[in-house]
């Protein structure tokens, strides 16, 4: 008899959480200029034997979580031959929450980069976008992550490493949206 009384209460409590979950899962990211999820020559790195134009892509996001005070964008290659560390291709911190995108070619261009945003070091050793350039004959994934933070800025500078940025983000992330792009480099 007691079970019959608990079941409606349980169902009501369960249904009450559904809208919150649906809203939390709507945070999305989009990367423009890709061909069926693949980076093109425009975004590919222009050194290390790759012959791309190395133009940072337009990245947009929508439905950031309530309470977001700043945004960080990261492009990371988990397949890079670095002993499991991967390779950070681009990181932009301290993007104001009012921004909904970072425009194509924003890297290295203060007129296009959002006011207050900071490009931090990548694994190329520069504070700028470095496009895909896997070893010859390999296909790699490039995870574009937009992180919504509960703080208005991180204590980072242009010469801050990817590890330092990740450390500064620890415990401050209130939501993330990811897009997985790919690039295959021919064996040449």
C-alpha positions in Angstrom: 0.0 0.0 0.0 2.8 2.4 0.9 4.5 1.8 -2.5 1.4 3.1 -4.4 1.7 6.4 -2.6 5.4 6.7 -3.2 5.2 6.0 -7.0 3.3 9.2 -7.9 5.5 11.3 -5.7 8.6 9.7 -7.3 7.4 10.2 -10.8 6.5 13.9 -10.1 10.0 14.5 -8.6 11.6 12.8 -11.6 9.6 14.8 -14.1 10.4 18.1 -12.3 14.1 17.5 -13.1 13.6 16.9 -16.9 13.4 20.6 -17.9 16.5 21.5 -16.0 18.4 18.7 -17.7 17.1 19.7 -21.2 18.2 23.3 -20.7 21.6 22.3 -19.4 22.2 20.1 -22.5 21.4 22.8 -25.0 24.8 24.6 -24.8 26.2 24.0 -28.3 29.2 25.0 -30.3 29.6 25.3 -34.1 32.7 25.6 -36.3 32.2 27.3 -39.6 34.1 26.6 -42.8 34.4 22.9 -42.4 33.5 20.4 -45.1 31.5 17.6 -43.5 33.4 18.0 -40.3 36.8 18.2 -41.9 39.2 21.2 -41.7 40.1 22.6 -45.1 43.4 24.0 -46.4 42.4 27.5 -45.1 42.6 26.3 -41.5 45.6 23.9 -41.9 49.0 24.9 -40.4 51.5 26.4 -42.8 54.7 24.8 -41.4 56.0 21.3 -40.3 55.6 20.1 -43.9 51.9 21.3 -44.0 51.0 23.9 -46.6 47.8 25.5 -45.3 46.9 29.1 -44.8 46.6 28.8 -41.0 43.5 31.0 -40.6 41.6 30.5 -37.4 38.0 29.4 -38.0 34.8 31.2 -36.9 33.5 29.5 -33.8 30.1 30.3 -32.4 28.1 29.0 -29.4 24.6 29.3 -28.1 22.7 28.8 -24.9 25.5 29.4 -22.5 24.6 28.3 -18.9 23.1 30.8 -16.6 25.7 32.4 -14.4 28.5 32.4 -17.1 30.9 35.2 -16.4 33.6 34.4 -19.0 34.3 31.9 -21.8 37.4 29.9 -22.8 37.9 28.3 -26.3 40.3 25.5 -26.8 41.2 23.4 -29.8 43.0 20.3 -28.8 44.3 17.2 -30.8 44.1 14.2 -28.5 45.7 12.0 -31.2 49.0 13.9 -31.5 52.1 11.7 -31.0 53.0 13.2 -27.6 52.9 10.2 -25.3 49.2 10.8 -24.5 49.3 14.5 -23.8 47.8 15.6 -27.1 48.5 19.0 -28.6 46.8 22.3 -28.0 46.3 24.2 -31.3 44.5 27.3 -29.9 43.3 28.7 -26.6 41.5 32.0 -26.0 40.6 33.0 -22.5 38.6 35.7 -20.8 36.0 36.1 -23.6 33.1 38.1 -22.3 29.8 36.1 -21.8 28.0 38.6 -24.1 30.0 37.2 -27.1 28.4 34.5 -29.1 31.2 33.9 -31.5 34.8 34.5 -32.3 35.3 35.5 -36.0 37.3 33.8 -38.7 40.8 35.2 -38.7 40.5 36.6 -35.2 43.8 35.1 -34.1 46.5 37.7 -33.9 44.1 40.4 -34.9 43.2 42.7 -32.0 40.5 44.5 -34.1 38.6 41.1 -34.5 39.5 39.4 -31.2 36.8 40.1 -28.5 37.8 43.0 -26.2 39.4 41.6 -23.1 40.1 38.2 -24.6 43.7 36.7 -24.4 45.2 34.2 -26.8 47.5 32.0 -24.6 50.4 29.8 -25.6 49.7 26.7 -27.7 51.9 23.7 -28.1 53.5 25.4 -31.1 55.0 27.8 -28.6 53.1 30.8 -29.9 50.1 32.7 -28.5 48.2 32.3 -31.7 46.1 29.8 -33.7 48.1 26.9 -35.1 46.0 24.7 -37.5 45.9 21.0 -37.9 49.1 19.3 -39.2 49.2 15.6 -38.2 52.0 13.3 -39.3 51.9 12.2 -42.9 49.2 9.6 -43.6 47.4 10.1 -40.3 43.9 11.3 -39.5 43.4 13.2 -36.2 40.5 14.6 -34.2 40.5 18.2 -33.2 38.2 18.8 -30.2 36.8 22.4 -30.1 35.7 23.1 -26.6 33.8 26.2 -25.4 33.9 26.4 -21.6 31.6 28.6 -19.6 33.2 29.8 -16.4 31.8 31.1 -13.1 34.5 33.8 -12.9 34.9 36.9 -15.0 38.5 36.3 -15.8 41.4 33.9 -15.3 44.7 35.0 -14.0 46.5 34.2 -17.3 48.6 36.1 -19.8 49.6 35.6 -23.4 52.6 33.5 -22.3 50.5 31.2 -20.1 50.8 27.5 -21.0 47.8 25.3 -21.8 48.4 23.4 -18.5 48.3 26.7 -16.5 45.1 27.7 -18.3 43.5 24.3 -17.5 44.7 24.6 -13.9 43.1 28.1 -13.6 39.9 26.7 -15.0 39.7 23.9 -12.5 36.6 24.1 -10.3 35.3 27.1 -12.2 33.7 25.4 -15.2 29.9 25.5 -15.1 29.3 24.1 -18.6 31.1 22.9 -21.7 30.1 22.4 -25.3 32.3 20.4 -27.7 32.6 19.8 -31.5 34.9 17.2 -32.9 36.4 18.1 -36.3 38.9 16.0 -38.2 41.8 16.4 -40.6 43.6 13.8 -42.7 47.0 14.5 -44.0 47.9 12.6 -47.1 51.0 10.4 -47.2 52.5 12.7 -49.9 
